Amino acid sequence: MLTLFGAVAVTLMMLFYALESRAAGFTLLFALSCFASSAYGWLAGTWPFGMIELIWGGIAVYKWRQRVRAQATAP
């Protein structure tokens, strides 16, 4: 089950990364899939992978917030 969870998390991460330029919502979904991938890393005992995915998810949340703010202030 853990392997399946990890495979789904990484597959969704790849899918949402590819769709990221279409809408800000895909950036948020990418961030959430990064956090799921991070959880997989921690549960699998590979803490470096878990840490990197946690950071990557945080960067994606920051990027999503910037996109939402830019869209809100656009004329």
mmCIF file of the N, C-alpha and C atoms, coordinates in Angstrom:
data_MODEL
# 
_entry.id   MODEL 
# 
loop_
_atom_site.group_PDB 
_atom_site.id 
_atom_site.type_symbol 
_atom_site.label_atom_id 
_atom_site.label_alt_id 
_atom_site.label_comp_id 
_atom_site.label_asym_id 
_atom_site.label_entity_id 
_atom_site.label_seq_id 
_atom_site.pdbx_PDB_ins_code 
_atom_site.Cartn_x 
_atom_site.Cartn_y 
_atom_site.Cartn_z 
_atom_site.occupancy 
_atom_site.B_iso_or_equiv 
_atom_site.pdbx_formal_charge 
_atom_site.auth_seq_id 
_atom_site.auth_comp_id 
_atom_site.auth_asym_id 
_atom_site.auth_atom_id 
_atom_site.pdbx_PDB_model_num 
ATOM 1   N N  . MET A 1 1  ? 0.824  -1.209 0.000   1.00 0.00 ? 1  MET A N  1 
ATOM 2   C CA . MET A 1 1  ? 0.000  0.000  0.000   1.00 0.00 ? 1  MET A CA 1 
ATOM 3   C C  . MET A 1 1  ? 0.862  1.265  0.000   1.00 0.00 ? 1  MET A C  1 
ATOM 4   N N  . LEU A 1 2  ? 1.956  1.217  0.744   1.00 0.00 ? 2  LEU A N  1 
ATOM 5   C CA . LEU A 1 2  ? 2.831  2.381  0.801   1.00 0.00 ? 2  LEU A CA 1 
ATOM 6   C C  . LEU A 1 2  ? 3.432  2.681  -0.568  1.00 0.00 ? 2  LEU A C  1 
ATOM 7   N N  . THR A 1 3  ? 3.848  1.649  -1.269  1.00 0.00 ? 3  THR A N  1 
ATOM 8   C CA . THR A 1 3  ? 4.413  1.834  -2.610  1.00 0.00 ? 3  THR A CA 1 
ATOM 9   C C  . THR A 1 3  ? 3.371  2.411  -3.560  1.00 0.00 ? 3  THR A C  1 
ATOM 10  N N  . LEU A 1 4  ? 2.155  1.923  -3.483  1.00 0.00 ? 4  LEU A N  1 
ATOM 11  C CA . LEU A 1 4  ? 1.077  2.443  -4.327  1.00 0.00 ? 4  LEU A CA 1 
ATOM 12  C C  . LEU A 1 4  ? 0.814  3.911  -4.013  1.00 0.00 ? 4  LEU A C  1 
ATOM 13  N N  . PHE A 1 5  ? 0.782  4.252  -2.721  1.00 0.00 ? 5  PHE A N  1 
ATOM 14  C CA . PHE A 1 5  ? 0.593  5.655  -2.318  1.00 0.00 ? 5  PHE A CA 1 
ATOM 15  C C  . PHE A 1 5  ? 1.690  6.534  -2.913  1.00 0.00 ? 5  PHE A C  1 
ATOM 16  N N  . GLY A 1 6  ? 2.933  6.093  -2.811  1.00 0.00 ? 6  GLY A N  1 
ATOM 17  C CA . GLY A 1 6  ? 4.045  6.861  -3.356  1.00 0.00 ? 6  GLY A CA 1 
ATOM 18  C C  . GLY A 1 6  ? 3.966  7.003  -4.861  1.00 0.00 ? 6  GLY A C  1 
ATOM 19  N N  . ALA A 1 7  ? 3.599  5.932  -5.539  1.00 0.00 ? 7  ALA A N  1 
ATOM 20  C CA . ALA A 1 7  ? 3.488  5.988  -6.995  1.00 0.00 ? 7  ALA A CA 1 
ATOM 21  C C  . ALA A 1 7  ? 2.387  6.942  -7.438  1.00 0.00 ? 7  ALA A C  1 
ATOM 22  N N  . VAL A 1 8  ? 1.265  6.925  -6.741  1.00 0.00 ? 8  VAL A N  1 
ATOM 23  C CA . VAL A 1 8  ? 0.167  7.835  -7.070  1.00 0.00 ? 8  VAL A CA 1 
ATOM 24  C C  . VAL A 1 8  ? 0.582  9.276  -6.797  1.00 0.00 ? 8  VAL A C  1 
ATOM 25  N N  . ALA A 1 9  ? 1.229  9.517  -5.672  1.00 0.00 ? 9  ALA A N  1 
ATOM 26  C CA . ALA A 1 9  ? 1.654  10.879 -5.318  1.00 0.00 ? 9  ALA A CA 1 
ATOM 27  C C  . ALA A 1 9  ? 2.617  11.443 -6.363  1.00 0.00 ? 9  ALA A C  1 
ATOM 28  N N  . VAL A 1 10 ? 3.591  10.657 -6.772  1.00 0.00 ? 10 VAL A N  1 
ATOM 29  C CA . VAL A 1 10 ? 4.582  11.138 -7.741  1.00 0.00 ? 10 VAL A CA 1 
ATOM 30  C C  . VAL A 1 10 ? 3.944  11.299 -9.123  1.00 0.00 ? 10 VAL A C  1 
ATOM 31  N N  . THR A 1 11 ? 3.029  10.409 -9.477  1.00 0.00 ? 11 THR A N  1 
ATOM 32  C CA . THR A 1 11 ? 2.343  10.535 -10.771 1.00 0.00 ? 11 THR A CA 1 
ATOM 33  C C  . THR A 1 11 ? 1.503  11.804 -10.820 1.00 0.00 ? 11 THR A C  1 
ATOM 34  N N  . LEU A 1 12 ? 0.775  12.078 -9.745  1.00 0.00 ? 12 LEU A N  1 
ATOM 35  C CA . LEU A 1 12 ? -0.015 13.309 -9.690  1.00 0.00 ? 12 LEU A CA 1 
ATOM 36  C C  . LEU A 1 12 ? 0.883  14.538 -9.705  1.00 0.00 ? 12 LEU A C  1 
ATOM 37  N N  . MET A 1 13 ? 2.002  14.454 -9.033  1.00 0.00 ? 13 MET A N  1 
ATOM 38  C CA . MET A 1 13 ? 2.952  15.555 -9.027  1.00 0.00 ? 13 MET A CA 1 
ATOM 39  C C  . MET A 1 13 ? 3.395  15.875 -10.448 1.00 0.00 ? 13 MET A C  1 
ATOM 40  N N  . MET A 1 14 ? 3.736  14.843 -11.209 1.00 0.00 ? 14 MET A N  1 
ATOM 41  C CA . MET A 1 14 ? 4.178  15.026 -12.588 1.00 0.00 ? 14 MET A CA 1 
ATOM 42  C C  . MET A 1 14 ? 3.048  15.607 -13.441 1.00 0.00 ? 14 MET A C  1 
ATOM 43  N N  . LEU A 1 15 ? 1.838  15.092 -13.280 1.00 0.00 ? 15 LEU A N  1 
ATOM 44  C CA . LEU A 1 15 ? 0.703  15.569 -14.056 1.00 0.00 ? 15 LEU A CA 1 
ATOM 45  C C  . LEU A 1 15 ? 0.412  17.037 -13.770 1.00 0.00 ? 15 LEU A C  1 
ATOM 46  N N  . PHE A 1 16 ? 0.337  17.407 -12.504 1.00 0.00 ? 16 PHE A N  1 
ATOM 47  C CA . PHE A 1 16 ? 0.018  18.786 -12.150 1.00 0.00 ? 16 PHE A CA 1 
ATOM 48  C C  . PHE A 1 16 ? 1.145  19.743 -12.512 1.00 0.00 ? 16 PHE A C  1 
ATOM 49  N N  . TYR A 1 17 ? 2.379  19.281 -12.483 1.00 0.00 ? 17 TYR A N  1 
ATOM 50  C CA . TYR A 1 17 ? 3.493  20.126 -12.918 1.00 0.00 ? 17 TYR A CA 1 
ATOM 51  C C  . TYR A 1 17 ? 3.359  20.435 -14.404 1.00 0.00 ? 17 TYR A C  1 
ATOM 52  N N  . ALA A 1 18 ? 2.956  19.439 -15.183 1.00 0.00 ? 18 ALA A N  1 
ATOM 53  C CA . ALA A 1 18 ? 2.791  19.638 -16.624 1.00 0.00 ? 18 ALA A CA 1 
ATOM 54  C C  . ALA A 1 18 ? 1.639  20.602 -16.923 1.00 0.00 ? 18 ALA A C  1 
ATOM 55  N N  . LEU A 1 19 ? 0.613  20.626 -16.072 1.00 0.00 ? 19 LEU A N  1 
ATOM 56  C CA . LEU A 1 19 ? -0.555 21.478 -16.288 1.00 0.00 ? 19 LEU A CA 1 
ATOM 57  C C  . LEU A 1 19 ? -0.455 22.833 -15.590 1.00 0.00 ? 19 LEU A C  1 
ATOM 58  N N  . GLU A 1 20 ? 0.614  23.049 -14.876 1.00 0.00 ? 20 GLU A N  1 
ATOM 59  C CA . GLU A 1 20 ? 0.759  24.235 -14.027 1.00 0.00 ? 20 GLU A CA 1 
ATOM 60  C C  . GLU A 1 20 ? 0.559  25.559 -14.762 1.00 0.00 ? 20 GLU A C  1 
ATOM 61  N N  . SER A 1 21 ? 0.982  25.639 -15.998 1.00 0.00 ? 21 SER A N  1 
ATOM 62  C CA . SER A 1 21 ? 0.882  26.905 -16.729 1.00 0.00 ? 21 SER A CA 1 
ATOM 63  C C  . SER A 1 21 ? -0.552 27.234 -17.142 1.00 0.00 ? 21 SER A C  1 
ATOM 64  N N  . ARG A 1 22 ? -1.459 26.277 -17.055 1.00 0.00 ? 22 ARG A N  1 
ATOM 65  C CA . ARG A 1 22 ? -2.838 26.496 -17.485 1.00 0.00 ? 22 ARG A CA 1 
ATOM 66  C C  . ARG A 1 22 ? -3.678 27.266 -16.470 1.00 0.00 ? 22 ARG A C  1 
ATOM 67  N N  . ALA A 1 23 ? -3.440 27.042 -15.182 1.00 0.00 ? 23 ALA A N  1 
ATOM 68  C CA . ALA A 1 23 ? -4.237 27.707 -14.149 1.00 0.00 ? 23 ALA A CA 1 
ATOM 69  C C  . ALA A 1 23 ? -3.512 27.622 -12.814 1.00 0.00 ? 23 ALA A C  1 
ATOM 70  N N  . ALA A 1 24 ? -3.749 28.606 -11.976 1.00 0.00 ? 24 ALA A N  1 
ATOM 71  C CA . ALA A 1 24 ? -3.109 28.638 -10.656 1.00 0.00 ? 24 ALA A CA 1 
ATOM 72  C C  . ALA A 1 24 ? -3.519 27.447 -9.802  1.00 0.00 ? 24 ALA A C  1 
ATOM 73  N N  . GLY A 1 25 ? -4.714 26.943 -10.021 1.00 0.00 ? 25 GLY A N  1 
ATOM 74  C CA . GLY A 1 25 ? -5.182 25.798 -9.244  1.00 0.00 ? 25 GLY A CA 1 
ATOM 75  C C  . GLY A 1 25 ? -4.295 24.573 -9.422  1.00 0.00 ? 25 GLY A C  1 
ATOM 76  N N  . PHE A 1 26 ? -3.717 24.409 -10.611 1.00 0.00 ? 26 PHE A N  1 
ATOM 77  C CA . PHE A 1 26 ? -2.822 23.283 -10.834 1.00 0.00 ? 26 PHE A CA 1 
ATOM 78  C C  . PHE A 1 26 ? -1.525 23.445 -10.038 1.00 0.00 ? 26 PHE A C  1 
ATOM 79  N N  . THR A 1 27 ? -1.124 24.675 -9.807  1.00 0.00 ? 27 THR A N  1 
ATOM 80  C CA . THR A 1 27 ? 0.060  24.907 -8.983  1.00 0.00 ? 27 THR A CA 1 
ATOM 81  C C  . THR A 1 27 ? -0.214 24.484 -7.543  1.00 0.00 ? 27 THR A C  1 
ATOM 82  N N  . LEU A 1 28 ? -1.406 24.798 -7.061  1.00 0.00 ? 28 LEU A N  1 
ATOM 83  C CA . LEU A 1 28 ? -1.779 24.375 -5.711  1.00 0.00 ? 28 LEU A CA 1 
ATOM 84  C C  . LEU A 1 28 ? -1.878 22.849 -5.629  1.00 0.00 ? 28 LEU A C  1 
ATOM 85  N N  . LEU A 1 29 ? -2.464 22.226 -6.636  1.00 0.00 ? 29 LEU A N  1 
ATOM 86  C CA . LEU A 1 29 ? -2.544 20.767 -6.657  1.00 0.00 ? 29 LEU A CA 1 
ATOM 87  C C  . LEU A 1 29 ? -1.153 20.139 -6.741  1.00 0.00 ? 29 LEU A C  1 
ATOM 88  N N  . PHE A 1 30 ? -0.256 20.780 -7.457  1.00 0.00 ? 30 PHE A N  1 
ATOM 89  C CA . PHE A 1 30 ? 1.128  20.314 -7.510  1.00 0.00 ? 30 PHE A CA 1 
ATOM 90  C C  . PHE A 1 30 ? 1.742  20.364 -6.116  1.00 0.00 ? 30 PHE A C  1 
ATOM 91  N N  . ALA A 1 31 ? 1.499  21.461 -5.390  1.00 0.00 ? 31 ALA A N  1 
ATOM 92  C CA . ALA A 1 31 ? 2.031  21.587 -4.033  1.00 0.00 ? 31 ALA A CA 1 
ATOM 93  C C  . ALA A 1 31 ? 1.482  20.489 -3.125  1.00 0.00 ? 31 ALA A C  1 
ATOM 94  N N  . LEU A 1 32 ? 0.188  20.232 -3.212  1.00 0.00 ? 32 LEU A N  1 
ATOM 95  C CA . LEU A 1 32 ? -0.416 19.192 -2.378  1.00 0.00 ? 32 LEU A CA 1 
ATOM 96  C C  . LEU A 1 32 ? 0.146  17.810 -2.714  1.00 0.00 ? 32 LEU A C  1 
ATOM 97  N N  . SER A 1 33 ? 0.395  17.564 -3.991  1.00 0.00 ? 33 SER A N  1 
ATOM 98  C CA . SER A 1 33 ? 0.979  16.272 -4.359  1.00 0.00 ? 33 SER A CA 1 
ATOM 99  C C  . SER A 1 33 ? 2.434  16.187 -3.907  1.00 0.00 ? 33 SER A C  1 
ATOM 100 N N  . CYS A 1 34 ? 3.140  17.312 -3.849  1.00 0.00 ? 34 CYS A N  1 
ATOM 101 C CA . CYS A 1 34 ? 4.497  17.323 -3.287  1.00 0.00 ? 34 CYS A CA 1 
ATOM 102 C C  . CYS A 1 34 ? 4.451  16.950 -1.804  1.00 0.00 ? 34 CYS A C  1 
ATOM 103 N N  . PHE A 1 35 ? 3.466  17.489 -1.087  1.00 0.00 ? 35 PHE A N  1 
ATOM 104 C CA . PHE A 1 35 ? 3.344  17.163 0.332   1.00 0.00 ? 35 PHE A CA 1 
ATOM 105 C C  . PHE A 1 35 ? 2.994  15.687 0.528   1.00 0.00 ? 35 PHE A C  1 
ATOM 106 N N  . ALA A 1 36 ? 2.161  15.143 -0.361  1.00 0.00 ? 36 ALA A N  1 
ATOM 107 C CA . ALA A 1 36 ? 1.849  13.712 -0.294  1.00 0.00 ? 36 ALA A CA 1 
ATOM 108 C C  . ALA A 1 36 ? 3.101  12.883 -0.575  1.00 0.00 ? 36 ALA A C  1 
ATOM 109 N N  . SER A 1 37 ? 3.883  13.320 -1.535  1.00 0.00 ? 37 SER A N  1 
ATOM 110 C CA . SER A 1 37 ? 5.140  12.631 -1.853  1.00 0.00 ? 37 SER A CA 1 
ATOM 111 C C  . SER A 1 37 ? 6.119  12.730 -0.686  1.00 0.00 ? 37 SER A C  1 
ATOM 112 N N  . SER A 1 38 ? 6.103  13.863 -0.007  1.00 0.00 ? 38 SER A N  1 
ATOM 113 C CA . SER A 1 38 ? 6.939  14.030 1.174   1.00 0.00 ? 38 SER A CA 1 
ATOM 114 C C  . SER A 1 38 ? 6.517  13.064 2.270   1.00 0.00 ? 38 SER A C  1 
ATOM 115 N N  . ALA A 1 39 ? 5.217  12.941 2.465   1.00 0.00 ? 39 ALA A N  1 
ATOM 116 C CA . ALA A 1 39 ? 4.717  11.997 3.469   1.00 0.00 ? 39 ALA A CA 1 
ATOM 117 C C  . ALA A 1 39 ? 5.167  10.575 3.124   1.00 0.00 ? 39 ALA A C  1 
ATOM 118 N N  . TYR A 1 40 ? 5.101  10.236 1.855   1.00 0.00 ? 40 TYR A N  1 
ATOM 119 C CA . TYR A 1 40 ? 5.580  8.921  1.426   1.00 0.00 ? 40 TYR A CA 1 
ATOM 120 C C  . TYR A 1 40 ? 7.052  8.741  1.791   1.00 0.00 ? 40 TYR A C  1 
ATOM 121 N N  . GLY A 1 41 ? 7.856  9.758  1.510   1.00 0.00 ? 41 GLY A N  1 
ATOM 122 C CA . GLY A 1 41 ? 9.282  9.678  1.823   1.00 0.00 ? 41 GLY A CA 1 
ATOM 123 C C  . GLY A 1 41 ? 9.536  9.436  3.300   1.00 0.00 ? 41 GLY A C  1 
ATOM 124 N N  . TRP A 1 42 ? 8.832  10.168 4.146   1.00 0.00 ? 42 TRP A N  1 
ATOM 125 C CA . TRP A 1 42 ? 9.003  9.994  5.585   1.00 0.00 ? 42 TRP A CA 1 
ATOM 126 C C  . TRP A 1 42 ? 8.535  8.606  6.026   1.00 0.00 ? 42 TRP A C  1 
ATOM 127 N N  . LEU A 1 43 ? 7.381  8.165  5.504   1.00 0.00 ? 43 LEU A N  1 
ATOM 128 C CA . LEU A 1 43 ? 6.856  6.858  5.891   1.00 0.00 ? 43 LEU A CA 1 
ATOM 129 C C  . LEU A 1 43 ? 7.736  5.705  5.399   1.00 0.00 ? 43 LEU A C  1 
ATOM 130 N N  . ALA A 1 44 ? 8.384  5.913  4.259   1.00 0.00 ? 44 ALA A N  1 
ATOM 131 C CA . ALA A 1 44 ? 9.256  4.877  3.701   1.00 0.00 ? 44 ALA A CA 1 
ATOM 132 C C  . ALA A 1 44 ? 10.637 4.884  4.350   1.00 0.00 ? 44 ALA A C  1 
ATOM 133 N N  . GLY A 1 45 ? 10.899 5.866  5.196   1.00 0.00 ? 45 GLY A N  1 
ATOM 134 C CA . GLY A 1 45 ? 12.188 5.936  5.879   1.00 0.00 ? 45 GLY A CA 1 
ATOM 135 C C  . GLY A 1 45 ? 13.276 6.613  5.074   1.00 0.00 ? 45 GLY A C  1 
ATOM 136 N N  . THR A 1 46 ? 12.891 7.315  4.031   1.00 0.00 ? 46 THR A N  1 
ATOM 137 C CA . THR A 1 46 ? 13.871 8.040  3.214   1.00 0.00 ? 46 THR A CA 1 
ATOM 138 C C  . THR A 1 46 ? 13.717 9.528  3.496   1.00 0.00 ? 46 THR A C  1 
ATOM 139 N N  . TRP A 1 47 ? 14.210 9.940  4.665   1.00 0.00 ? 47 TRP A N  1 
ATOM 140 C CA . TRP A 1 47 ? 13.993 11.317 5.107   1.00 0.00 ? 47 TRP A CA 1 
ATOM 141 C C  . TRP A 1 47 ? 14.572 12.368 4.166   1.00 0.00 ? 47 TRP A C  1 
ATOM 142 N N  . PRO A 1 48 ? 15.704 12.128 3.453   1.00 0.00 ? 48 PRO A N  1 
ATOM 143 C CA . PRO A 1 48 ? 16.148 13.184 2.521   1.00 0.00 ? 48 PRO A CA 1 
ATOM 144 C C  . PRO A 1 48 ? 15.111 13.456 1.422   1.00 0.00 ? 48 PRO A C  1 
ATOM 145 N N  . PHE A 1 49 ? 14.507 12.393 0.898   1.00 0.00 ? 49 PHE A N  1 
ATOM 146 C CA . PHE A 1 49 ? 13.456 12.557 -0.112  1.00 0.00 ? 49 PHE A CA 1 
ATOM 147 C C  . PHE A 1 49 ? 12.266 13.293 0.492   1.00 0.00 ? 49 PHE A C  1 
ATOM 148 N N  . GLY A 1 50 ? 11.870 12.907 1.694   1.00 0.00 ? 50 GLY A N  1 
ATOM 149 C CA . GLY A 1 50 ? 10.759 13.567 2.366   1.00 0.00 ? 50 GLY A CA 1 
ATOM 150 C C  . GLY A 1 50 ? 11.024 15.046 2.601   1.00 0.00 ? 50 GLY A C  1 
ATOM 151 N N  . MET A 1 51 ? 12.238 15.384 2.985   1.00 0.00 ? 51 MET A N  1 
ATOM 152 C CA . MET A 1 51 ? 12.596 16.780 3.239   1.00 0.00 ? 51 MET A CA 1 
ATOM 153 C C  . MET A 1 51 ? 12.592 17.613 1.954   1.00 0.00 ? 51 MET A C  1 
ATOM 154 N N  . ILE A 1 52 ? 13.173 17.075 0.897   1.00 0.00 ? 52 ILE A N  1 
ATOM 155 C CA . ILE A 1 52 ? 13.223 17.811 -0.375  1.00 0.00 ? 52 ILE A CA 1 
ATOM 156 C C  . ILE A 1 52 ? 11.815 18.042 -0.912  1.00 0.00 ? 52 ILE A C  1 
ATOM 157 N N  . GLU A 1 53 ? 10.962 17.035 -0.842  1.00 0.00 ? 53 GLU A N  1 
ATOM 158 C CA . GLU A 1 53 ? 9.590  17.196 -1.327  1.00 0.00 ? 53 GLU A CA 1 
ATOM 159 C C  . GLU A 1 53 ? 8.817  18.187 -0.465  1.00 0.00 ? 53 GLU A C  1 
ATOM 160 N N  . LEU A 1 54 ? 9.090  18.230 0.829   1.00 0.00 ? 54 LEU A N  1 
ATOM 161 C CA . LEU A 1 54 ? 8.460  19.204 1.709   1.00 0.00 ? 54 LEU A CA 1 
ATOM 162 C C  . LEU A 1 54 ? 8.850  20.626 1.305   1.00 0.00 ? 54 LEU A C  1 
ATOM 163 N N  . ILE A 1 55 ? 10.122 20.826 1.039   1.00 0.00 ? 55 ILE A N  1 
ATOM 164 C CA . ILE A 1 55 ? 10.612 22.142 0.589   1.00 0.00 ? 55 ILE A CA 1 
ATOM 165 C C  . ILE A 1 55 ? 10.013 22.494 -0.763  1.00 0.00 ? 55 ILE A C  1 
ATOM 166 N N  . TRP A 1 56 ? 10.014 21.537 -1.692  1.00 0.00 ? 56 TRP A N  1 
ATOM 167 C CA . TRP A 1 56 ? 9.466  21.752 -3.026  1.00 0.00 ? 56 TRP A CA 1 
ATOM 168 C C  . TRP A 1 56 ? 7.986  22.129 -2.938  1.00 0.00 ? 56 TRP A C  1 
ATOM 169 N N  . GLY A 1 57 ? 7.239  21.484 -2.044  1.00 0.00 ? 57 GLY A N  1 
ATOM 170 C CA . GLY A 1 57 ? 5.836  21.824 -1.840  1.00 0.00 ? 57 GLY A CA 1 
ATOM 171 C C  . GLY A 1 57 ? 5.665  23.244 -1.303  1.00 0.00 ? 57 GLY A C  1 
ATOM 172 N N  . GLY A 1 58 ? 6.531  23.640 -0.377  1.00 0.00 ? 58 GLY A N  1 
ATOM 173 C CA . GLY A 1 58 ? 6.488  25.009 0.145   1.00 0.00 ? 58 GLY A CA 1 
ATOM 174 C C  . GLY A 1 58 ? 6.762  26.042 -0.930  1.00 0.00 ? 58 GLY A C  1 
ATOM 175 N N  . ILE A 1 59 ? 7.708  25.757 -1.805  1.00 0.00 ? 59 ILE A N  1 
ATOM 176 C CA . ILE A 1 59 ? 8.004  26.662 -2.921  1.00 0.00 ? 59 ILE A CA 1 
ATOM 177 C C  . ILE A 1 59 ? 6.797  26.762 -3.848  1.00 0.00 ? 59 ILE A C  1 
ATOM 178 N N  . ALA A 1 60 ? 6.138  25.638 -4.088  1.00 0.00 ? 60 ALA A N  1 
ATOM 179 C CA . ALA A 1 60 ? 4.961  25.641 -4.953  1.00 0.00 ? 60 ALA A CA 1 
ATOM 180 C C  . ALA A 1 60 ? 3.810  26.434 -4.340  1.00 0.00 ? 60 ALA A C  1 
ATOM 181 N N  . VAL A 1 61 ? 3.626  26.334 -3.023  1.00 0.00 ? 61 VAL A N  1 
ATOM 182 C CA . VAL A 1 61 ? 2.591  27.137 -2.355  1.00 0.00 ? 61 VAL A CA 1 
ATOM 183 C C  . VAL A 1 61 ? 2.914  28.618 -2.503  1.00 0.00 ? 61 VAL A C  1 
ATOM 184 N N  . TYR A 1 62 ? 4.167  28.985 -2.328  1.00 0.00 ? 62 TYR A N  1 
ATOM 185 C CA . TYR A 1 62 ? 4.585  30.377 -2.499  1.00 0.00 ? 62 TYR A CA 1 
ATOM 186 C C  . TYR A 1 62 ? 4.295  30.848 -3.925  1.00 0.00 ? 62 TYR A C  1 
ATOM 187 N N  . LYS A 1 63 ? 4.632  30.021 -4.897  1.00 0.00 ? 63 LYS A N  1 
ATOM 188 C CA . LYS A 1 63 ? 4.391  30.355 -6.305  1.00 0.00 ? 63 LYS A CA 1 
ATOM 189 C C  . LYS A 1 63 ? 2.896  30.501 -6.571  1.00 0.00 ? 63 LYS A C  1 
ATOM 190 N N  . TRP A 1 64 ? 2.085  29.617 -5.997  1.00 0.00 ? 64 TRP A N  1 
ATOM 191 C CA . TRP A 1 64 ? 0.635  29.700 -6.155  1.00 0.00 ? 64 TRP A CA 1 
ATOM 192 C C  . TRP A 1 64 ? 0.099  31.008 -5.575  1.00 0.00 ? 64 TRP A C  1 
ATOM 193 N N  . ARG A 1 65 ? 0.561  31.364 -4.387  1.00 0.00 ? 65 ARG A N  1 
ATOM 194 C CA . ARG A 1 65 ? 0.105  32.616 -3.753  1.00 0.00 ? 65 ARG A CA 1 
ATOM 195 C C  . ARG A 1 65 ? 0.462  33.822 -4.601  1.00 0.00 ? 65 ARG A C  1 
ATOM 196 N N  . GLN A 1 66 ? 1.652  33.808 -5.181  1.00 0.00 ? 66 GLN A N  1 
ATOM 197 C CA . GLN A 1 66 ? 2.075  34.918 -6.049  1.00 0.00 ? 66 GLN A CA 1 
ATOM 198 C C  . GLN A 1 66 ? 1.171  35.013 -7.285  1.00 0.00 ? 66 GLN A C  1 
ATOM 199 N N  . ARG A 1 67 ? 0.833  33.876 -7.862  1.00 0.00 ? 67 ARG A N  1 
ATOM 200 C CA . ARG A 1 67 ? -0.034 33.870 -9.056  1.00 0.00 ? 67 ARG A CA 1 
ATOM 201 C C  . ARG A 1 67 ? -1.435 34.376 -8.712  1.00 0.00 ? 67 ARG A C  1 
ATOM 202 N N  . VAL A 1 68 ? -1.970 33.957 -7.568  1.00 0.00 ? 68 VAL A N  1 
ATOM 203 C CA . VAL A 1 68 ? -3.303 34.386 -7.164  1.00 0.00 ? 68 VAL A CA 1 
ATOM 204 C C  . VAL A 1 68 ? -3.306 35.902 -6.914  1.00 0.00 ? 68 VAL A C  1 
ATOM 205 N N  . ARG A 1 69 ? -2.283 36.396 -6.258  1.00 0.00 ? 69 ARG A N  1 
ATOM 206 C CA . ARG A 1 69 ? -2.197 37.846 -5.998  1.00 0.00 ? 69 ARG A CA 1 
ATOM 207 C C  . ARG A 1 69 ? -2.078 38.622 -7.291  1.00 0.00 ? 69 ARG A C  1 
ATOM 208 N N  . ALA A 1 70 ? -1.289 38.127 -8.244  1.00 0.00 ? 70 ALA A N  1 
ATOM 209 C CA . ALA A 1 70 ? -1.117 38.796 -9.520  1.00 0.00 ? 70 ALA A CA 1 
ATOM 210 C C  . ALA A 1 70 ? -2.430 38.832 -10.294 1.00 0.00 ? 70 ALA A C  1 
ATOM 211 N N  . GLN A 1 71 ? -3.189 37.749 -10.238 1.00 0.00 ? 71 GLN A N  1 
ATOM 212 C CA . GLN A 1 71 ? -4.475 37.711 -10.922 1.00 0.00 ? 71 GLN A CA 1 
ATOM 213 C C  . GLN A 1 71 ? -5.481 38.640 -10.266 1.00 0.00 ? 71 GLN A C  1 
ATOM 214 N N  . ALA A 1 72 ? -5.410 38.788 -8.946  1.00 0.00 ? 72 ALA A N  1 
ATOM 215 C CA . ALA A 1 72 ? -6.345 39.651 -8.230  1.00 0.00 ? 72 ALA A CA 1 
ATOM 216 C C  . ALA A 1 72 ? -6.096 41.126 -8.520  1.00 0.00 ? 72 ALA A C  1 
ATOM 217 N N  . THR A 1 73 ? -4.849 41.488 -8.777  1.00 0.00 ? 73 THR A N  1 
ATOM 218 C CA . THR A 1 73 ? -4.523 42.886 -9.023  1.00 0.00 ? 73 THR A CA 1 
ATOM 219 C C  . THR A 1 73 ? -4.504 43.247 -10.502 1.00 0.00 ? 73 THR A C  1 
ATOM 220 N N  . ALA A 1 74 ? -4.658 42.241 -11.366 1.00 0.00 ? 74 ALA A N  1 
ATOM 221 C CA . ALA A 1 74 ? -4.663 42.507 -12.822 1.00 0.00 ? 74 ALA A CA 1 
ATOM 222 C C  . ALA A 1 74 ? -5.951 43.216 -13.196 1.00 0.00 ? 74 ALA A C  1 
ATOM 223 N N  . PRO A 1 75 ? -5.824 44.160 -14.123 1.00 0.00 ? 75 PRO A N  1 
ATOM 224 C CA . PRO A 1 75 ? -7.026 44.909 -14.533 1.00 0.00 ? 75 PRO A CA 1 
ATOM 225 C C  . PRO A 1 75 ? -8.032 44.072 -15.293 1.00 0.00 ? 75 PRO A C  1 
# 
